[in-house]
Amino acid sequence: MMLVMEDDVLTDEMWLRLEPLLPVRERRFRHPGRLRADNRAVLEAILWVARTGVGWNRVPTSPFGVSGATCWRRLDEWHEAGVWQRLHEQLLGELRAAGKLDLSVAIVDSSHLKALKGGTMSAPARSIGASPVPSTT
């Protein structure tokens, strides 16, 4: 499979603005373990997945130097740390300050998730099917 990288999505200027938003994870001194993958490489691969729609297990390691599993774990870690919320707020603030935020053309979206394990129920569900009727004969 030949991977063609279009234009760089993550420019140096953008990286300088995004890097301070990412949490710094200190390495342990006594048992340091493996070196973490580079945050920029991980972010570039995450953006590539978002742009192409490829599954995490199909991320090619050669162009980015990181695996799809690493990208998925880091994306989850950054989500839990609130990185995406801070990034969203920063971009909205910059757009507002530049006078480029026009909320009159905003799109409001919502998503609905199915409770795969049944969720919590406050009361038993009422049956809507036909109920047996006593015999009249």
The first five atom37 places (N, CA, C, CB, O) and aatype in JSON, in Angstrom:
{
  "aatype": [12, 12, 10, 19, 12, 6, 3, 3, 19, 10, 16, 3, 6, 12, 17, 10, 1, 10, 6, 14, 10, 10, 14, 19, 1, 6, 1, 1, 13, 1, 8, 14, 7, 1, 10, 1, 0, 3, 2, 1, 0, 19, 10, 6, 0, 9, 10, 17, 19, 0, 1, 16, 7, 19, 7, 17, 2, 1, 19, 14, 16, 15, 14, 13, 7, 19, 15, 7, 0, 16, 4, 17, 1, 1, 10, 3, 6, 17, 8, 6, 0, 7, 19, 17, 5, 1, 10, 8, 6, 5, 10, 10, 7, 6, 10, 1, 0, 0, 7, 11, 10, 3, 10, 15, 19, 0, 9, 19, 3, 15, 15, 8, 10, 11, 0, 10, 11, 7, 7, 16, 12, 15, 0, 14, 0, 1, 15, 9, 7, 0, 15, 14, 19, 14, 15, 16, 16],
  "atom_mask": [
    [1, 1, 1, 1, 1],
    [1, 1, 1, 1, 1],
    [1, 1, 1, 1, 1],
    [1, 1, 1, 1, 1],
    [1, 1, 1, 1, 1],
    [1, 1, 1, 1, 1],
    [1, 1, 1, 1, 1],
    [1, 1, 1, 1, 1],
    [1, 1, 1, 1, 1],
    [1, 1, 1, 1, 1],
    [1, 1, 1, 1, 1],
    [1, 1, 1, 1, 1],
    [1, 1, 1, 1, 1],
    [1, 1, 1, 1, 1],
    [1, 1, 1, 1, 1],
    [1, 1, 1, 1, 1],
    [1, 1, 1, 1, 1],
    [1, 1, 1, 1, 1],
    [1, 1, 1, 1, 1],
    [1, 1, 1, 1, 1],
    [1, 1, 1, 1, 1],
    [1, 1, 1, 1, 1],
    [1, 1, 1, 1, 1],
    [1, 1, 1, 1, 1],
    [1, 1, 1, 1, 1],
    [1, 1, 1, 1, 1],
    [1, 1, 1, 1, 1],
    [1, 1, 1, 1, 1],
    [1, 1, 1, 1, 1],
    [1, 1, 1, 1, 1],
    [1, 1, 1, 1, 1],
    [1, 1, 1, 1, 1],
    [1, 1, 1, 0, 1],
    [1, 1, 1, 1, 1],
    [1, 1, 1, 1, 1],
    [1, 1, 1, 1, 1],
    [1, 1, 1, 1, 1],
    [1, 1, 1, 1, 1],
    [1, 1, 1, 1, 1],
    [1, 1, 1, 1, 1],
    [1, 1, 1, 1, 1],
    [1, 1, 1, 1, 1],
    [1, 1, 1, 1, 1],
    [1, 1, 1, 1, 1],
    [1, 1, 1, 1, 1],
    [1, 1, 1, 1, 1],
    [1, 1, 1, 1, 1],
    [1, 1, 1, 1, 1],
    [1, 1, 1, 1, 1],
    [1, 1, 1, 1, 1],
    [1, 1, 1, 1, 1],
    [1, 1, 1, 1, 1],
    [1, 1, 1, 0, 1],
    [1, 1, 1, 1, 1],
    [1, 1, 1, 0, 1],
    [1, 1, 1, 1, 1],
    [1, 1, 1, 1, 1],
    [1, 1, 1, 1, 1],
    [1, 1, 1, 1, 1],
    [1, 1, 1, 1, 1],
    [1, 1, 1, 1, 1],
    [1, 1, 1, 1, 1],
    [1, 1, 1, 1, 1],
    [1, 1, 1, 1, 1],
    [1, 1, 1, 0, 1],
    [1, 1, 1, 1, 1],
    [1, 1, 1, 1, 1],
    [1, 1, 1, 0, 1],
    [1, 1, 1, 1, 1],
    [1, 1, 1, 1, 1],
    [1, 1, 1, 1, 1],
    [1, 1, 1, 1, 1],
    [1, 1, 1, 1, 1],
    [1, 1, 1, 1, 1],
    [1, 1, 1, 1, 1],
    [1, 1, 1, 1, 1],
    [1, 1, 1, 1, 1],
    [1, 1, 1, 1, 1],
    [1, 1, 1, 1, 1],
    [1, 1, 1, 1, 1],
    [1, 1, 1, 1, 1],
    [1, 1, 1, 0, 1],
    [1, 1, 1, 1, 1],
    [1, 1, 1, 1, 1],
    [1, 1, 1, 1, 1],
    [1, 1, 1, 1, 1],
    [1, 1, 1, 1, 1],
    [1, 1, 1, 1, 1],
    [1, 1, 1, 1, 1],
    [1, 1, 1, 1, 1],
    [1, 1, 1, 1, 1],
    [1, 1, 1, 1, 1],
    [1, 1, 1, 0, 1],
    [1, 1, 1, 1, 1],
    [1, 1, 1, 1, 1],
    [1, 1, 1, 1, 1],
    [1, 1, 1, 1, 1],
    [1, 1, 1, 1, 1],
    [1, 1, 1, 0, 1],
    [1, 1, 1, 1, 1],
    [1, 1, 1, 1, 1],
    [1, 1, 1, 1, 1],
    [1, 1, 1, 1, 1],
    [1, 1, 1, 1, 1],
    [1, 1, 1, 1, 1],
    [1, 1, 1, 1, 1],
    [1, 1, 1, 1, 1],
    [1, 1, 1, 1, 1],
    [1, 1, 1, 1, 1],
    [1, 1, 1, 1, 1],
    [1, 1, 1, 1, 1],
    [1, 1, 1, 1, 1],
    [1, 1, 1, 1, 1],
    [1, 1, 1, 1, 1],
    [1, 1, 1, 1, 1],
    [1, 1, 1, 1, 1],
    [1, 1, 1, 1, 1],
    [1, 1, 1, 0, 1],
    [1, 1, 1, 0, 1],
    [1, 1, 1, 1, 1],
    [1, 1, 1, 1, 1],
    [1, 1, 1, 1, 1],
    [1, 1, 1, 1, 1],
    [1, 1, 1, 1, 1],
    [1, 1, 1, 1, 1],
    [1, 1, 1, 1, 1],
    [1, 1, 1, 1, 1],
    [1, 1, 1, 1, 1],
    [1, 1, 1, 0, 1],
    [1, 1, 1, 1, 1],
    [1, 1, 1, 1, 1],
    [1, 1, 1, 1, 1],
    [1, 1, 1, 1, 1],
    [1, 1, 1, 1, 1],
    [1, 1, 1, 1, 1],
    [1, 1, 1, 1, 1],
    [1, 1, 1, 1, 1]
  ],
  "atom_positions": [
    [[0.85, -1.17, 0.0], [0.0, 0.0, 0.0], [0.9, 1.23, 0.0], [-0.97, 0.0, 1.22], [1.76, 1.38, 0.86]],
    [[0.69, 2.09, -0.95], [1.47, 3.32, -1.05], [0.73, 4.44, -0.34], [1.75, 3.7, -2.53], [-0.41, 4.75, -0.68]],
    [[1.37, 5.03, 0.64], [0.75, 6.11, 1.42], [1.22, 7.44, 0.87], [1.09, 5.99, 2.93], [2.42, 7.74, 0.86]],
    [[0.27, 8.24, 0.41], [0.61, 9.56, -0.1], [0.17, 10.58, 0.93], [-0.06, 9.84, -1.49], [-1.01, 10.72, 1.22]],
    [[1.14, 11.29, 1.48], [0.84, 12.33, 2.45], [0.61, 13.62, 1.68], [1.99, 12.5, 3.51], [1.5, 14.11, 0.98]],
    [[-0.61, 14.16, 1.81], [-0.89, 15.43, 1.13], [-0.1, 16.51, 1.86], [-2.43, 15.74, 1.12], [1.01, 16.28, 2.32]],
    [[-0.67, 17.67, 1.96], [0.01, 18.77, 2.64], [0.06, 18.51, 4.14], [-0.7, 20.12, 2.35], [-0.78, 17.78, 4.69]],
    [[1.03, 19.1, 4.8], [1.14, 18.94, 6.24], [-0.01, 19.67, 6.91], [2.5, 19.48, 6.76], [-0.21, 20.86, 6.72]],
    [[-0.77, 18.93, 7.7], [-1.9, 19.52, 8.42], [-1.37, 20.24, 9.66], [-2.94, 18.44, 8.82], [-1.87, 21.31, 10.01]],
    [[-0.39, 19.67, 10.3], [0.15, 20.24, 11.53], [1.42, 21.03, 11.2], [0.45, 19.13, 12.58], [2.51, 20.47, 11.14]],
    [[1.27, 22.32, 11.0], [2.41, 23.17, 10.67], [3.21, 23.48, 11.94], [1.94, 24.49, 10.0], [2.74, 23.23, 13.05]],
    [[4.41, 24.0, 11.76], [5.24, 24.36, 12.91], [4.56, 25.44, 13.76], [6.62, 24.85, 12.44], [4.62, 25.39, 14.98]],
    [[3.93, 26.4, 13.12], [3.24, 27.46, 13.84], [2.1, 26.9, 14.7], [2.7, 28.51, 12.86], [1.92, 27.28, 15.85]],
    [[1.34, 25.98, 14.09], [0.24, 25.38, 14.83], [0.75, 24.52, 15.99], [-0.63, 24.52, 13.89], [0.17, 24.52, 17.07]],
    [[1.84, 23.81, 15.76], [2.4, 22.97, 16.81], [2.87, 23.81, 18.0], [3.57, 22.13, 16.27], [2.68, 23.42, 19.15]],
    [[3.47, 24.96, 17.73], [3.91, 25.84, 18.81], [2.74, 26.33, 19.66], [4.68, 27.03, 18.25], [2.9, 26.58, 20.85]],
    [[1.57, 26.46, 19.05], [0.38, 26.88, 19.78], [-0.28, 25.73, 20.53], [-0.62, 27.52, 18.83], [-0.87, 25.92, 21.59]],
    [[-0.18, 24.52, 19.97], [-0.85, 23.37, 20.59], [-0.03, 22.69, 21.68], [-1.18, 22.36, 19.53], [-0.59, 22.18, 22.65]],
    [[1.27, 22.69, 21.53], [2.13, 21.96, 22.47], [1.92, 22.35, 23.93], [3.57, 22.19, 22.11], [1.9, 21.45, 24.78]],
    [[1.75, 23.63, 24.28], [1.53, 23.97, 25.69], [0.23, 23.42, 26.27], [1.55, 25.47, 25.85], [0.09, 23.32, 27.49]],
    [[-0.72, 23.05, 25.42], [-1.99, 22.52, 25.91], [-1.88, 21.05, 26.31], [-3.07, 22.68, 24.86], [-2.72, 20.55, 27.06]],
    [[-0.86, 20.36, 25.81], [-0.71, 18.93, 26.09], [-0.09, 18.71, 27.46], [0.15, 18.26, 25.0], [0.85, 19.42, 27.84]],
    [[-0.61, 17.74, 28.22], [-0.03, 17.48, 29.54], [1.37, 16.89, 29.42], [-0.93, 16.54, 30.34], [1.65, 16.1, 28.51]],
    [[2.24, 17.27, 30.35], [3.6, 16.75, 30.39], [3.62, 15.59, 31.37], [4.64, 17.87, 30.8], [3.25, 15.75, 32.53]],
    [[4.04, 14.46, 30.91], [4.1, 13.28, 31.77], [5.56, 13.04, 32.13], [3.47, 12.03, 31.07], [6.39, 12.72, 31.28]],
    [[5.85, 13.19, 33.41], [7.22, 13.02, 33.89], [7.6, 11.54, 33.87], [7.39, 13.61, 35.32], [6.79, 10.67, 34.18]],
    [[8.83, 11.3, 33.51], [9.34, 9.93, 33.48], [9.79, 9.51, 34.87], [10.49, 9.8, 32.48], [10.38, 10.3, 35.61]],
    [[9.5, 8.28, 35.22], [9.95, 7.78, 36.53], [11.46, 7.65, 36.53], [9.28, 6.41, 36.86], [12.07, 7.33, 35.51]],
    [[12.06, 7.9, 37.68], [13.51, 7.84, 37.78], [14.0, 6.41, 37.96], [14.0, 8.71, 38.93], [14.91, 5.97, 37.26]],
    [[13.4, 5.71, 38.88], [13.91, 4.39, 39.25], [13.62, 3.32, 38.2], [13.31, 3.96, 40.57], [14.51, 2.56, 37.83]],
    [[12.4, 3.26, 37.71], [12.01, 2.29, 36.68], [11.35, 3.06, 35.54], [11.03, 1.18, 37.26], [10.12, 3.11, 35.45]],
    [[12.15, 3.67, 34.67], [11.58, 4.57, 33.68], [10.74, 3.9, 32.6], [12.67, 5.33, 33.04], [9.87, 4.54, 32.02]],
    [[10.99, 2.63, 32.32], [10.24, 1.96, 31.27], [10.62, 2.49, 29.9], [0.0, 0.0, 0.0], [11.68, 3.1, 29.72]],
    [[9.75, 2.25, 28.95], [10.0, 2.67, 27.57], [9.82, 4.16, 27.4], [9.1, 1.94, 26.63], [9.02, 4.78, 28.1]],
    [[10.55, 4.74, 26.47], [10.35, 6.15, 26.13], [8.99, 6.32, 25.46], [11.49, 6.67, 25.2], [8.59, 5.52, 24.62]],
    [[8.29, 7.37, 25.85], [6.99, 7.65, 25.22], [7.2, 8.13, 23.8], [6.2, 8.71, 26.03], [8.21, 8.74, 23.47]],
    [[6.22, 7.84, 22.97], [6.26, 8.32, 21.59], [6.13, 9.83, 21.6], [5.12, 7.67, 20.74], [5.53, 10.42, 22.49]],
    [[6.71, 10.45, 20.6], [6.71, 11.91, 20.46], [5.28, 12.42, 20.28], [7.58, 12.34, 19.26], [4.53, 11.9, 19.46]],
    [[4.91, 13.43, 21.07], [3.55, 13.98, 21.02], [3.19, 14.52, 19.64], [3.4, 15.09, 22.05], [2.06, 14.36, 19.18]],
    [[4.14, 15.15, 18.98], [3.84, 15.71, 17.66], [3.55, 14.61, 16.65], [5.01, 16.58, 17.17], [2.61, 14.73, 15.86]],
    [[4.33, 13.55, 16.68], [4.1, 12.43, 15.76], [2.73, 11.79, 16.03], [5.21, 11.37, 15.91], [2.01, 11.43, 15.1]],
    [[2.39, 11.67, 17.31], [1.1, 11.09, 17.67], [-0.03, 11.99, 17.18], [1.0, 10.89, 19.21], [-1.01, 11.5, 16.61]],
    [[0.09, 13.29, 17.39], [-0.96, 14.21, 16.96], [-1.1, 14.22, 15.44], [-0.66, 15.62, 17.46], [-2.22, 14.28, 14.93]],
    [[0.01, 14.15, 14.72], [-0.07, 14.09, 13.26], [-0.8, 12.84, 12.8], [1.33, 14.13, 12.65], [-1.6, 12.9, 11.87]],
    [[-0.54, 11.7, 13.45], [-1.23, 10.47, 13.09], [-2.71, 10.54, 13.45], [-0.57, 9.27, 13.79], [-3.55, 10.05, 12.69]],
    [[-3.05, 11.15, 14.59], [-4.46, 11.31, 14.98], [-5.18, 12.17, 13.95], [-4.58, 11.95, 16.39], [-6.3, 11.85, 13.54]],
    [[-4.56, 13.26, 13.52], [-5.17, 14.13, 12.51], [-5.32, 13.39, 11.18], [-4.33, 15.4, 12.32], [-6.3, 13.6, 10.46]],
    [[-4.35, 12.55, 10.85], [-4.43, 11.77, 9.61], [-5.61, 10.8, 9.67], [-3.12, 11.0, 9.37], [-6.35, 10.66, 8.69]],
    [[-5.79, 10.15, 10.82], [-6.92, 9.23, 10.99], [-8.23, 10.0, 10.88], [-6.84, 8.49, 12.35], [-9.17, 9.53, 10.23]],
    [[-8.3, 11.17, 11.5], [-9.53, 11.97, 11.43], [-9.83, 12.41, 10.0], [-9.41, 13.2, 12.34], [-10.99, 12.48, 9.6]],
    [[-8.79, 12.7, 9.24], [-8.97, 13.17, 7.87], [-9.31, 12.04, 6.91], [-7.71, 13.88, 7.4], [-10.11, 12.24, 5.99]],
    [[-8.73, 10.87, 7.11], [-8.92, 9.77, 6.16], [-10.01, 8.8, 6.57], [-7.64, 9.02, 5.99], [-10.59, 8.13, 5.72]],
    [[-10.3, 8.71, 7.87], [-11.31, 7.77, 8.33], [-10.8, 6.34, 8.47], [0.0, 0.0, 0.0], [-11.59, 5.41, 8.63]],
    [[-9.49, 6.16, 8.39], [-8.89, 4.83, 8.53], [-9.01, 4.38, 9.99], [-7.4, 4.84, 8.07], [-8.96, 5.2, 10.9]],
    [[-9.18, 3.09, 10.21], [-9.25, 2.56, 11.57], [-7.9, 2.63, 12.26], [0.0, 0.0, 0.0], [-6.85, 2.66, 11.61]],
    [[-7.93, 2.65, 13.59], [-6.69, 2.77, 14.36], [-5.73, 1.62, 14.08], [-7.0, 2.81, 15.86], [-4.52, 1.83, 14.06]],
    [[-6.25, 0.43, 13.86], [-5.37, -0.71, 13.63], [-4.76, -0.72, 12.23], [-6.13, -2.0, 13.86], [-3.94, -1.59, 11.92]],
    [[-5.13, 0.24, 11.38], [-4.59, 0.32, 10.03], [-3.69, 1.54, 9.83], [-5.71, 0.34, 9.03], [-3.35, 1.87, 8.7]],
    [[-3.32, 2.2, 10.92], [-2.42, 3.36, 10.81], [-1.03, 2.85, 10.44], [-2.38, 4.18, 12.16], [-0.47, 2.02, 11.16]],
    [[-0.47, 3.34, 9.33], [0.88, 2.9, 8.96], [1.92, 3.53, 9.89], [1.18, 3.26, 7.49], [1.89, 4.73, 10.13]],
    [[2.82, 2.72, 10.39], [3.81, 3.23, 11.35], [4.96, 3.96, 10.67], [4.36, 2.1, 12.18], [5.58, 4.83, 11.28]],
    [[5.27, 3.63, 9.43], [6.45, 4.23, 8.8], [6.36, 5.75, 8.62], [6.67, 3.59, 7.46], [7.36, 6.42, 8.89]],
    [[5.25, 6.34, 8.17], [5.27, 7.8, 8.01], [5.26, 8.57, 9.33], [4.09, 8.23, 7.18], [5.78, 9.68, 9.4]],
    [[4.67, 7.98, 10.38], [4.51, 8.72, 11.63], [5.47, 8.26, 12.72], [3.09, 8.58, 12.12], [5.83, 9.04, 13.6]],
    [[5.89, 7.01, 12.67], [6.77, 6.48, 13.7], [6.03, 6.03, 14.95], [0.0, 0.0, 0.0], [6.67, 5.74, 15.96]],
    [[4.71, 5.96, 14.9], [3.9, 5.5, 16.03], [2.82, 4.56, 15.51], [3.27, 6.71, 16.79], [2.43, 4.62, 14.35]],
    [[2.36, 3.7, 16.4], [1.31, 2.75, 16.01], [-0.06, 3.36, 16.25], [1.45, 1.43, 16.79], [-0.21, 4.35, 16.97]],
    [[-1.06, 2.76, 15.63], [-2.43, 3.2, 15.83], [-2.88, 3.03, 17.27], [0.0, 0.0, 0.0], [-3.63, 3.86, 17.78]],
    [[-2.42, 1.96, 17.92], [-2.8, 1.73, 19.32], [-2.25, 2.84, 20.22], [-2.29, 0.35, 19.8], [-2.93, 3.29, 21.13]],
    [[-1.02, 3.26, 19.95], [-0.43, 4.36, 20.71], [-1.24, 5.64, 20.51], [1.03, 4.59, 20.3], [-1.51, 6.37, 21.46]],
    [[-1.63, 5.89, 19.27], [-2.42, 7.09, 18.97], [-3.76, 7.05, 19.68], [-2.64, 7.23, 17.45], [-4.2, 8.05, 20.25]],
    [[-4.4, 5.9, 19.66], [-5.71, 5.77, 20.3], [-5.59, 5.99, 21.81], [-6.32, 4.4, 20.02], [-6.42, 6.69, 22.4]],
    [[-4.56, 5.39, 22.44], [-4.38, 5.57, 23.89], [-4.07, 7.03, 24.23], [-3.25, 4.67, 24.4], [-4.6, 7.55, 25.21]],
    [[-3.24, 7.68, 23.44], [-2.89, 9.08, 23.71], [-4.1, 9.99, 23.49], [-1.71, 9.52, 22.8], [-4.31, 10.94, 24.24]],
    [[-4.9, 9.7, 22.46], [-6.12, 10.47, 22.23], [-7.05, 10.36, 23.44], [-6.84, 9.99, 20.95], [-7.63, 11.36, 23.87]],
    [[-7.19, 9.16, 23.98], [-8.02, 8.96, 25.16], [-7.43, 9.68, 26.37], [-8.17, 7.45, 25.46], [-8.16, 10.3, 27.15]],
    [[-6.12, 9.6, 26.53], [-5.44, 10.28, 27.64], [-5.64, 11.8, 27.56], [-3.93, 9.95, 27.64], [-5.92, 12.45, 28.56]],
    [[-5.49, 12.34, 26.36], [-5.67, 13.78, 26.18], [-7.11, 14.2, 26.37], [-5.19, 14.2, 24.79], [-7.39, 15.29, 26.87]],
    [[-8.03, 13.34, 25.97], [-9.45, 13.65, 26.19], [-9.75, 13.71, 27.68], [-10.34, 12.59, 25.5], [-10.43, 14.63, 28.15]],
    [[-9.26, 12.73, 28.43], [-9.48, 12.7, 29.88], [-8.83, 13.91, 30.56], [-8.92, 11.4, 30.48], [-9.34, 14.39, 31.58]],
    [[-7.72, 14.4, 30.02], [-7.02, 15.55, 30.6], [-7.66, 16.88, 30.2], [-5.55, 15.54, 30.18], [-7.24, 17.93, 30.68]],
    [[-8.67, 16.85, 29.33], [-9.37, 18.07, 28.93], [-8.65, 18.87, 27.84], [0.0, 0.0, 0.0], [-8.95, 20.05, 27.65]],
    [[-7.73, 18.24, 27.14], [-6.96, 18.95, 26.11], [-7.88, 19.48, 25.01], [-5.9, 18.04, 25.5], [-7.74, 20.63, 24.6]],
    [[-8.8, 18.67, 24.53], [-9.65, 19.06, 23.4], [-10.59, 20.2, 23.81], [-10.46, 17.86, 22.88], [-10.88, 21.08, 23.0]],
    [[-11.07, 20.17, 25.05], [-11.94, 21.25, 25.52], [-11.17, 22.57, 25.59], [-12.53, 20.91, 26.9], [-11.69, 23.61, 25.18]],
    [[-9.94, 22.52, 26.11], [-9.12, 23.73, 26.18], [-8.79, 24.26, 24.79], [-7.83, 23.45, 26.96], [-8.8, 25.47, 24.55]],
    [[-8.48, 23.34, 23.87], [-8.19, 23.74, 22.49], [-9.41, 24.41, 21.86], [-7.74, 22.52, 21.65], [-9.28, 25.44, 21.21]],
    [[-10.57, 23.83, 22.06], [-11.81, 24.39, 21.52], [-12.05, 25.79, 22.09], [-13.01, 23.46, 21.84], [-12.38, 26.71, 21.34]],
    [[-11.9, 25.94, 23.39], [-12.11, 27.24, 24.02], [-11.1, 28.27, 23.53], [-12.03, 27.1, 25.54], [-11.45, 29.43, 23.32]],
    [[-9.85, 27.87, 23.35], [-8.82, 28.78, 22.87], [-9.14, 29.24, 21.45], [-7.44, 28.11, 22.92], [-9.04, 30.43, 21.15]],
    [[-9.52, 28.32, 20.59], [-9.83, 28.69, 19.21], [-11.06, 29.59, 19.14], [-10.06, 27.45, 18.36], [-11.08, 30.54, 18.36]],
    [[-12.08, 29.3, 19.94], [-13.26, 30.17, 19.96], [-12.91, 31.57, 20.46], [-14.35, 29.55, 20.86], [-13.4, 32.57, 19.93]],
    [[-12.04, 31.65, 21.47], [-11.61, 32.94, 21.99], [-10.85, 33.74, 20.95], [0.0, 0.0, 0.0], [-11.06, 34.95, 20.81]],
    [[-9.97, 33.07, 20.21], [-9.21, 33.77, 19.17], [-10.12, 34.24, 18.04], [-8.12, 32.86, 18.61], [-9.96, 35.35, 17.53]],
    [[-11.08, 33.41, 17.65], [-12.03, 33.82, 16.61], [-12.87, 34.99, 17.08], [-12.93, 32.64, 16.22], [-13.13, 35.92, 16.31]],
    [[-13.31, 34.95, 18.34], [-14.13, 36.04, 18.88], [-13.31, 37.33, 18.93], [-14.65, 35.68, 20.31], [-13.82, 38.4, 18.57]],
    [[-12.06, 37.25, 19.37], [-11.2, 38.43, 19.47], [-10.92, 39.03, 18.09], [-9.89, 38.09, 20.17], [-10.76, 40.24, 17.95]],
    [[-10.84, 38.17, 17.07], [-10.57, 38.66, 15.72], [-11.85, 39.1, 15.0], [-9.88, 37.58, 14.91], [-11.79, 39.57, 13.87]],
    [[-12.99, 38.95, 15.66], [-14.26, 39.33, 15.06], [-14.72, 38.38, 13.97], [0.0, 0.0, 0.0], [-15.5, 38.76, 13.1]],
    [[-14.23, 37.13, 14.01], [-14.57, 36.16, 12.98], [-15.53, 35.07, 13.47], [-13.32, 35.52, 12.45], [-15.78, 34.09, 12.76]],
    [[-16.06, 35.23, 14.66], [-16.97, 34.23, 15.21], [-18.41, 34.72, 14.98], [-16.7, 33.98, 16.75], [-18.86, 35.66, 15.63]],
    [[-19.1, 34.06, 14.07], [-20.47, 34.43, 13.74], [-21.38, 33.28, 14.16], [-20.63, 34.74, 12.21], [-21.52, 32.3, 13.44]],
    [[-22.0, 33.42, 15.33], [-22.84, 32.36, 15.86], [-24.22, 32.3, 15.2], [-23.0, 32.53, 17.34], [-25.01, 31.41, 15.49]],
    [[-24.52, 33.26, 14.31], [-25.81, 33.21, 13.63], [-25.85, 32.1, 12.59], [-26.1, 34.55, 12.97], [-26.93, 31.72, 12.14]],
    [[-24.7, 31.58, 12.21], [-24.66, 30.48, 11.26], [-24.11, 29.21, 11.9], [-23.8, 30.87, 10.04], [-23.61, 28.32, 11.21]],
    [[-24.21, 29.12, 13.23], [-23.71, 27.96, 13.94], [-24.64, 26.77, 13.75], [-23.54, 28.27, 15.43], [-25.84, 26.94, 13.55]],
    [[-24.07, 25.59, 13.8], [-24.84, 24.35, 13.71], [-24.77, 23.67, 15.07], [-24.31, 23.42, 12.56], [-23.69, 23.46, 15.62]],
    [[-25.92, 23.33, 15.59], [-25.98, 22.63, 16.85], [-26.22, 21.16, 16.54], [-27.09, 23.21, 17.79], [-27.12, 20.82, 15.78]],
    [[-25.43, 20.31, 17.13], [-25.54, 18.89, 16.86], [-25.64, 18.15, 18.18], [-24.33, 18.38, 16.02], [-25.18, 18.64, 19.21]],
    [[-26.22, 17.01, 18.14], [-26.25, 16.16, 19.33], [-26.05, 14.73, 18.87], [-27.58, 16.32, 20.12], [-26.25, 14.41, 17.7]],
    [[-25.67, 13.91, 19.78], [-25.51, 12.5, 19.43], [-26.25, 11.67, 20.47], [-24.02, 12.1, 19.36], [-26.4, 12.06, 21.62]],
    [[-26.69, 10.54, 20.03], [-27.43, 9.65, 20.9], [-26.7, 8.32, 20.92], [-28.91, 9.48, 20.43], [-26.38, 7.76, 19.87]],
    [[-26.46, 7.82, 22.09], [-25.75, 6.56, 22.23], [-26.69, 5.51, 22.8], [-24.51, 6.72, 23.12], [-27.45, 5.77, 23.73]],
    [[-26.62, 4.33, 22.23], [-27.43, 3.22, 22.7], [-26.79, 2.65, 23.95], [-27.59, 2.13, 21.6], [-25.57, 2.44, 23.99]],
    [[-27.6, 2.39, 24.97], [-27.09, 1.77, 26.2], [-26.96, 0.28, 25.92], [-28.03, 2.05, 27.43], [-27.95, -0.45, 25.98]],
    [[-25.75, -0.17, 25.63], [-25.54, -1.55, 25.19], [-25.85, -2.57, 26.27], [-24.14, -1.72, 24.73], [-26.26, -3.69, 25.96]],
    [[-25.66, -2.22, 27.51], [-25.93, -3.18, 28.59], [-27.22, -2.84, 29.31], [-24.77, -3.21, 29.58], [-27.38, -3.21, 30.48]],
    [[-28.12, -2.17, 28.65], [-29.43, -1.91, 29.22], [-29.54, -0.61, 29.98], [0.0, 0.0, 0.0], [-30.66, -0.14, 30.18]],
    [[-28.46, -0.02, 30.4], [-28.54, 1.22, 31.14], [-29.24, 1.02, 32.48], [0.0, 0.0, 0.0], [-29.43, -0.11, 32.92]],
    [[-29.61, 2.12, 33.11], [-30.34, 2.02, 34.38], [-31.8, 2.31, 34.11], [-29.77, 3.01, 35.44], [-32.15, 3.18, 33.32]],
    [[-32.65, 1.56, 34.77], [-34.09, 1.74, 34.6], [-34.69, 2.11, 35.95], [-34.75, 0.45, 34.03], [-34.4, 1.48, 36.97]],
    [[-35.53, 3.13, 35.94], [-36.16, 3.54, 37.19], [-37.35, 2.66, 37.54], [-36.6, 5.0, 37.09], [-37.7, 2.53, 38.71]],
    [[-37.97, 2.05, 36.55], [-39.12, 1.18, 36.77], [-39.14, 0.13, 35.67], [-40.46, 1.99, 36.79], [-38.58, 0.33, 34.6]],
    [[-39.79, -1.01, 35.94], [-39.86, -2.01, 34.89], [-40.65, -1.48, 33.69], [-40.5, -3.31, 35.42], [-41.61, -0.72, 33.85]],
    [[-40.24, -1.87, 32.51], [-40.93, -1.43, 31.3], [-42.31, -2.07, 31.22], [-40.1, -1.77, 30.05], [-42.48, -3.25, 31.53]],
    [[-43.28, -1.28, 30.81], [-44.64, -1.79, 30.65], [-44.75, -2.52, 29.33], [-45.69, -0.65, 30.73], [-44.18, -2.09, 28.33]],
    [[-45.46, -3.6, 29.32], [-45.65, -4.37, 28.11], [-46.64, -3.66, 27.21], [-46.12, -5.78, 28.43], [-47.66, -3.15, 27.67]],
    [[-46.35, -3.63, 25.93], [-47.29, -3.04, 24.98], [-47.88, -4.11, 24.07], [-46.6, -1.95, 24.14], [-48.64, -3.82, 23.15]],
    [[-47.51, -5.36, 24.34], [-48.03, -6.46, 23.53], [-49.42, -6.87, 24.0], [0.0, 0.0, 0.0], [-49.9, -6.41, 25.03]],
    [[-50.04, -7.75, 23.23], [-51.38, -8.24, 23.6], [-51.28, -9.07, 24.85], [-52.01, -9.07, 22.45], [-50.38, -9.9, 25.0]],
    [[-52.22, -8.85, 25.76], [-52.21, -9.62, 27.0], [-53.26, -10.72, 26.88], [-52.49, -8.7, 28.26], [-54.26, -10.56, 26.19]],
    [[-53.02, -11.86, 27.56], [-53.99, -12.95, 27.47], [-55.32, -12.55, 28.14], [-53.43, -14.22, 28.14], [-55.34, -11.92, 29.19]],
    [[-56.41, -12.94, 27.5], [-57.75, -12.63, 27.99], [-58.35, -13.92, 28.53], [-58.66, -12.01, 26.86], [-58.2, -14.98, 27.92]],
    [[-59.03, -13.85, 29.68], [-59.63, -15.09, 30.22], [-60.71, -15.61, 29.27], [-60.24, -14.84, 31.61], [-61.41, -14.84, 28.61]],
    [[-60.82, -16.95, 29.23], [-61.8, -17.59, 28.36], [-63.21, -17.34, 28.87], [-61.53, -19.1, 28.26], [-63.44, -17.36, 30.08]],
    [[-64.16, -17.12, 27.96], [-65.56, -16.9, 28.34], [-66.42, -18.14, 28.15], [-66.13, -15.76, 27.53], [-67.62, -18.1, 28.41]],
    [[-65.84, -19.25, 27.71], [-66.63, -20.45, 27.51], [-66.51, -21.44, 28.61], [-66.26, -21.1, 26.25], [-67.13, -22.5, 28.56]]
  ]
}
